[in-house]
Amino acid sequence: MLRKPIFIKADNVNLLTDVINGTSRYRLPVVYISKTYYGEDPVDIWKLAGRLKGVAHVLVEEGKWLNNRIRRQCDDKNEFNGAIGVYFPNSAYGHKKYLYRAYDGIDAVLSEKVIRSVIQYCNAQMMDKLYTWQGVNNALLRDRLSTRGAELLAAETEKDRVAAEVDELIESVDEDIQKLKKQVEELTRANEILTYENQGLRSKMSSADNMPILYLGEEEEFYQGEIREMILDAIAEKLKNLGEKTRRWDVLTDVLNANDYQNIRDERERTVKILFKDYKTLSASMRQQLLELGFEITEEGKHYRLTYYGDGRYKTTIAKTGSDWREGKNIASVILKSMM
């Protein structure tokens, strides 16, 4: 099994696109690692490939320049900008996508999520017996028993001529059969012990994502603390409509105080409104501030496209030259309503 990643280049890009399009499947899961916005690997690919040796194929985009070609061949279904996709051989599992967010420690977080999803998938599969050590041993034992049985049958047909040889062979076969039966029993007991141990490990892994009070869903954070702040925002908004000294007011206020609510959105909202106030054109400083807020900026004819943290669900367009004073206000409103 490969311990090193497979680099996707121009001459073997179909190896990846066939997996993404579902036209080619492998016996093991396929992990696809795209380059980040700055052309870097989102995780330590060599360490990840080493840890997944024998249980997954690790495919790595050689350079960001390949992205457009891959997206064309996959109808934009591929991962990009540092996202990692895990494609499972069993179509019932589909595939999992893990987005890259630029904050300290994201490489370790992404690696562990990918490794955990692959191991959980492998643990859940019904393995062919010949893929296990016990299965191979039992198959060899059955072959030996079958061979001995054939030898015995052949010997019995010549019993009159080789009676002495047959008696010796039967005695040898009986001894071998008893030894082999004992080995099968020992291997079966060992397998039962390993099965119970594996069940315990699966139970621990399946509860690894549990969080106090709430469970995190599948959405990835765009920046550190984003999801937590959104939940606290919702609680703070709810408090505005509650009377003080009620049970709900006391509980929700306690949650806000215990979680050091920073109200980050207010600061980001002020920044967006200031940026687009009296918008005329996208200056260099404005571009830099938008990048710092998490927007990807691309040109489309007479417009710019703003994509929030590279996620195609959250995007809008702005004219390269503002037409009137209301345009900037409208753009800010769209961003705040649908993206923050």
Secondary structure as the mmCIF struct_conf table of DSSP 4:
data_model
#
loop_
_struct_conf.conf_type_id
_struct_conf.id
_struct_conf.beg_label_comp_id
_struct_conf.beg_label_asym_id
_struct_conf.beg_label_seq_id
_struct_conf.end_label_comp_id
_struct_conf.end_label_asym_id
_struct_conf.end_label_seq_id
BEND BEND1 LYS A 4 LYS A 4
HELX_LH_PP_P HELX_LH_PP_P1 PRO A 5 PRO A 5
STRN STRN1 ILE A 6 ILE A 8
HELX_RH_3T_P HELX_RH_3T_P1 ALA A 10 ASN A 12
HELX_RH_AL_P HELX_RH_AL_P1 VAL A 13 ASN A 21
TURN_TY1_P TURN_TY1_P1 GLY A 22 GLY A 22
BEND BEND2 THR A 23 THR A 23
BEND BEND3 ARG A 27 LEU A 28
STRN STRN2 VAL A 30 ILE A 33
TURN_TY1_P TURN_TY1_P2 TYR A 37 TYR A 38
BEND BEND4 GLY A 39 GLY A 39
BEND BEND5 PRO A 42 VAL A 43
HELX_RH_AL_P HELX_RH_AL_P2 ILE A 45 ARG A 51
TURN_TY1_P TURN_TY1_P3 LEU A 52 VAL A 55
STRN STRN3 HIS A 57 GLU A 61
BEND BEND6 GLU A 62 GLU A 62
HELX_RH_3T_P HELX_RH_3T_P2 LYS A 64 LEU A 66
HELX_RH_AL_P HELX_RH_AL_P3 ASN A 67 CYS A 74
TURN_TY1_P TURN_TY1_P4 ASP A 75 ASP A 76
BEND BEND7 ASN A 78 ASN A 78
TURN_TY1_P TURN_TY1_P5 ASN A 81 GLY A 82
STRN STRN4 ILE A 84 TYR A 87
BEND BEND8 PRO A 89 ASN A 90
HELX_RH_3T_P HELX_RH_3T_P3 SER A 91 TYR A 93
STRN STRN5 HIS A 95 TYR A 98
BEND BEND9 TYR A 103 TYR A 103
TURN_TY1_P TURN_TY1_P6 ASP A 104 GLY A 105
HELX_RH_AL_P HELX_RH_AL_P4 ILE A 106 ALA A 124
BEND BEND10 GLN A 125 GLN A 125
HELX_RH_3T_P HELX_RH_3T_P4 LYS A 129 TYR A 131
BEND BEND11 THR A 132 THR A 132
HELX_RH_AL_P HELX_RH_AL_P5 TRP A 133 THR A 157
TURN_TY1_P TURN_TY1_P7 GLU A 158 ARG A 161
BEND BEND12 VAL A 162 VAL A 162
HELX_RH_AL_P HELX_RH_AL_P6 ALA A 163 SER A 206
TURN_TY1_P TURN_TY1_P8 SER A 207 ASP A 209
BEND BEND13 PRO A 212 LEU A 214
BEND BEND14 GLU A 218 GLU A 218
HELX_LH_PP_P HELX_LH_PP_P2 GLU A 219 GLU A 221
BEND BEND15 PHE A 222 TYR A 223
TURN_TY1_P TURN_TY1_P9 GLN A 224 GLY A 225
HELX_RH_AL_P HELX_RH_AL_P7 GLU A 226 LEU A 239
TURN_TY1_P TURN_TY1_P10 LYS A 240 ASN A 241
BEND BEND16 LEU A 242 LEU A 242
TURN_TY1_P TURN_TY1_P11 GLU A 244 LYS A 245
BEND BEND17 THR A 246 THR A 246
HELX_RH_AL_P HELX_RH_AL_P8 ARG A 247 ALA A 258
TURN_TY1_P TURN_TY1_P12 ASN A 259 ASP A 260
HELX_RH_AL_P HELX_RH_AL_P9 ILE A 264 PHE A 276
TURN_TY1_P TURN_TY1_P13 LYS A 277 ASP A 278
BEND BEND18 THR A 281 THR A 281
HELX_RH_AL_P HELX_RH_AL_P10 ALA A 284 GLU A 292
TURN_TY1_P TURN_TY1_P14 LEU A 293 GLY A 294
STRN STRN6 PHE A 295 GLU A 300
TURN_TY1_P TURN_TY1_P15 GLY A 301 LYS A 302
STRN STRN7 HIS A 303 TYR A 308
TURN_TY1_P TURN_TY1_P16 TYR A 309 GLY A 310
TURN_TY1_P TURN_TY1_P17 GLY A 312 ARG A 313
BEND BEND19 TYR A 314 TYR A 314
STRN STRN8 LYS A 315 ALA A 319
BEND BEND20 LYS A 320 THR A 321
BEND BEND21 ASP A 324 ASP A 324
HELX_RH_AL_P HELX_RH_AL_P11 TRP A 325 SER A 338
TURN_TY1_P TURN_TY1_P18 MET A 339 MET A 339
#
